[in-house]
Amino acid sequence: MIGGCDERGKARATIGTTVTLGRDNPPVTTGSQPTSECPVTAPGQQPATQGARSLDPHLRRYAARTAGMTASEIRALFAVASRPEVVSLAGGMPYLAALPLDSLSAEIGNLIATDGLVALQYGSAHGVPELREQICEVMALEGISAHPDDVVVTVGSQMALDMVTRIFCDPGDVVLAEGPSYVGALGSFAAYQAQVVHVAMDDDGLIPAALREALAAVAARGQRVKFLYTIPNFHNPAGVTLAVSRRAEVLEICRQHGVLVVEDNPYGLLGFDGQTYPALRSSDPDNVVYLGSFSKTFAAGLRVGWALAPHAVREKLVLAAESATLCPPTLNQLVVSRYLSTHDWKGQIKTYREAYRERRDAMLSALEQHMPAGCTWTRPDGGFYVWLTVPEGIDTKAMLPRAVTQRVAYASGTGFYADRLGSRQMRLSFCYPTPERIKEGVRRLANVLEGEIQLHATFGSTPRREVSGPQAPSPDTA
Ligand SMILES: Cc1ncc(COP(=O)(O)O)c(C=O)c1O
């Protein structure tokens, strides 16, 4: 399972106060005295948002489902972590500096000049027809043959996740998801009071035998699984990819048990060697809802994603989208559509891939060079993330403020589980900082870890904090 660690990074693992920022920086007061500048929570203290909630005069009015909506701890630390002197390996922000901004700006100006009255008008909840056709061409790169009618354009794939959960899950319904899983998906599941049962992964992604076991365990409790949520390619946060040899088996198991598959694939075109994998949707169109996004392959700020769904599900998704937003932004859809028809978008993806590969290499070699014995990590061949496991007794969530003090930030593992696991793990993102910054960040992180390991050897474990389970997604933890 992802999570085992014996040897210095070599093991084939299973995945299963006052902050002072160095000599030149003023101390930042945290926790009980949050400043508007830096509302940070220290270990053992209640997050500021929770403290504030108890003073909230509307507390008794909220729907029960809001209990599952909690702020990300990283969000609170973000004000500090985004200071220039801190190397943030926490966020999942794409490296947009690789975009051709001049020609994009000319294109957008031209769009408003020529089609402004359409671009600035309401549109259909289904999405702009021309863009839906182009989305089918994008999906063909991963073996999907689809009709544009079955594509629903969404405000990022995050909205598609929300809608899928809304149309399928009643409170208490079970959703299966890899452990760990994408924090934004866990946030949506919590918001609709679905119960998440995690399925273990290894370096080849979701383990089919673990999927069978999870299904049997849920059935034994008399519960019904609504869907399997899976990120087959370049997983967030684990960095692993579902082996091609496992794909048919995963689909077959889900079919046998009458379980829908929700395939979330924002990173599929970001394989560092240009490799792509056959989408699950390509071999089981009737039982897979596929989610895609332009956030990682073009521009996250445009918030354009999509769902490709079996016909009947597509109808429900359009109705759900209508009630949420009336329609996705027409301007943004037309910007994406023009970009796809006038720019070398495949060349742009190649540019992104090369930038991310260089960053991945920098991170892996720095981990190899600096990490203390007993740490292991995954070796992604695409995407944005490495999943690091630290030795027994170290709590990555408790360690985070100390890491920020040493001017490095990461996303602690507990946010990626619905069931309080992950305290020995962390996600390291290599997508945004330069290779030099990544190396420096890993060096600082290794120093912090060395200190924690020595403390642990001397005094035993740091007391483990209660964790609140899934948290609301935010750009800094996405
Ligand atoms: C696995 C996964 N799914 C969905 C999303 C949401 O992406 P979007 O920007 O399309 O809403 C992200 C963002 O990081 C992600 O990593």
The ligand as a Tripos MOL2 file, in Angstrom:
@<TRIPOS>MOLECULE
LIG
   16    16     1     0     0
SMALL
NO_CHARGES

@<TRIPOS>ATOM
      1 C1         -7.8820   15.2230   -9.5790 C.3       1 LIG1
      2 C2         -8.4930   16.5680   -9.7740 C.ar      1 LIG1
      3 N1         -9.7660   16.6590  -10.1540 N.ar      1 LIG1
      4 C3        -10.3540   17.8450  -10.3390 C.ar      1 LIG1
      5 C4         -9.6630   19.0150  -10.1390 C.ar      1 LIG1
      6 C5        -10.3810   20.3270  -10.3590 C.3       1 LIG1
      7 O1         -9.9250   20.9250  -11.5170 O.3       1 LIG1
      8 P1        -10.6690   22.1240  -12.2140 P.3       1 LIG1
      9 O2         -9.7160   23.2460  -12.2160 O.co2     1 LIG1
     10 O3        -10.9870   21.6240  -13.5940 O.co2     1 LIG1
     11 O4        -11.9240   22.4100  -11.4470 O.co2     1 LIG1
     12 C6         -8.3330   18.9800   -9.7410 C.ar      1 LIG1
     13 C7         -7.5780   20.2150   -9.4750 C.2       1 LIG1
     14 O5         -6.5050   20.2290   -8.9920 O.2       1 LIG1
     15 C8         -7.7240   17.7210   -9.5660 C.ar      1 LIG1
     16 O6         -6.4550   17.5970   -9.2000 O.3       1 LIG1
@<TRIPOS>BOND
     1     1     2 1
     2     2     3 ar
     3     2    15 ar
     4     3     4 ar
     5     4     5 ar
     6     5     6 1
     7     5    12 ar
     8     6     7 1
     9     7     8 1
    10     8     9 2
    11     8    10 1
    12     8    11 1
    13    12    13 1
    14    12    15 ar
    15    13    14 2
    16    15    16 1
@<TRIPOS>SUBSTRUCTURE
     1 LIG1         1 GROUP 0 **** ****
